């Protein structure tokens, strides 16, 4: 409780950019990694022929098969 109170006292007078810059620098690697992973997984699933189906939607004979995503 005392450590948090000291941090709040110091942080209230410190510019925001000075406090957030180290945290943003650490988190940007996670953000870029997630974006790269999402693009790679979309390409693999799209060209690999992932099947997309909606469970509560009957189409034609009750089964909806869209086939490859990228076609």
N, C-alpha and C positions, 0 to 999 in steps of 0.2 A: 504494500500500500504506500509505503514511504517512497520507494523507487519510482512508482508510477506518478506520484505527486510531484516529485522532483522533475521527472521527464515532462510532465504537463506544464510546469512552471517555465522550464527552458524552452519548450516547443511553442509556447504562446507568444514569445518574443522573437522567435527565429523565423525568417522568411520561409514560405512554403516550399519554394523550389529547392532550398538547401536541405530540407528534410526529406522530400520525395525523390530527389535525384538518385541516391544510392538504392532505394527500393525499386525504382523503375528500371535501373540498370540491371538488377538481378532478375526481375520478372520478364524483361524483354527476351531473354533466351528461351524461357518457357513459352512465350507467345509465338516466337518465330518457329520453334520446334513444333508446336501444335498446328500452325498454318502449313508447314511443310508436310507433316504427317497427314493432314486432311487432304491436301492436293494429291499426294501419292496414293492414298487410299481411294480417292475418287477415280483416279486414272486406272488403278488396278481393278477396282470393282466395275467400272464402266466398260473397259476393254475386255475384261474377263467374262462378261456376260452375266452379271448379277441380275437376279430376278426380283422385281419389286411387285409385291402383292398387297392389297388392302384387305384385311380380314373381314370387315363388316360391309363390304361392297360387292354385290352380285353383278356380274357383267356377263351377258350372253347366257352361258350355262352355269353360272354360279362360281366360276373360277376366272380370275383375271390374271393373265400372264402377259406382261409388257415386253418381255425379252430383254435384249441388250439395251442398256441405258443410252449409249452413244449413237444408236442408229435411228 
